[in-house]
């Protein structure tokens, strides 16, 4: 990966506590695409940039085996602390150096992580490890749009917008800018000709105190046969 984040234990623990869980709607989209393009059996899925494992565990019911990979040892340790399905495991690794045999993987995913990859190297590795018609799924979402916060008298959405535009924008990296453009640059970097880009919105809440919506985007591509 081109960037190394969440290296410290306290940072990784905070990420585990506050990161949103993966949405079933996103996983259903990915699974339906894989079923249409490749078909069963689904033996192995590899979740890159898995962090503390939320996205990895969400894949467990679809595959015989799911492996979560992250460059951060602290993140991997956080993932291992969470009780999960027996068919899920975690290991240290890079998106650009996947330690899997050629043609052995059904699905390569990355949730809220692909904007840190060296996409040219990543795609070469994805093409190598995927089975014929195996799929790549790269998804992310923009920062939440707050719809309501308890009894807040001001518009929370406007407050969040001002924070990002006035305070945080000067510190944005190239990776962050890819998120704002909904992975357009990453989509263009996918070398498989059979590819699609989905954009949708999801709603949610946090203990009924915060209501928000998320605009997520998912890039799907299938390796040629």
Secondary structure, 3 states (H helix, E strand, C coil): CCCCCCCCHHHHHHHHHHCCCCCHHHHHHHHHHHHHHCCCCCCEEEEECCCCCHHHHCCHHHCCEEEEEECCHHHHHHHHHCCCCCCEEEEECECCECCCCCCCEEEEEEECCHHHCCHHHHHHHHHHHEEEEEEEEEEEECCCEEEEECCCCCCHHHHHHHHHHHHHHHHCCHHHHHHHCCCHHHHHHCCCCEEEEEEEEEEEEECCCEEEEEEEEEEEEECCC
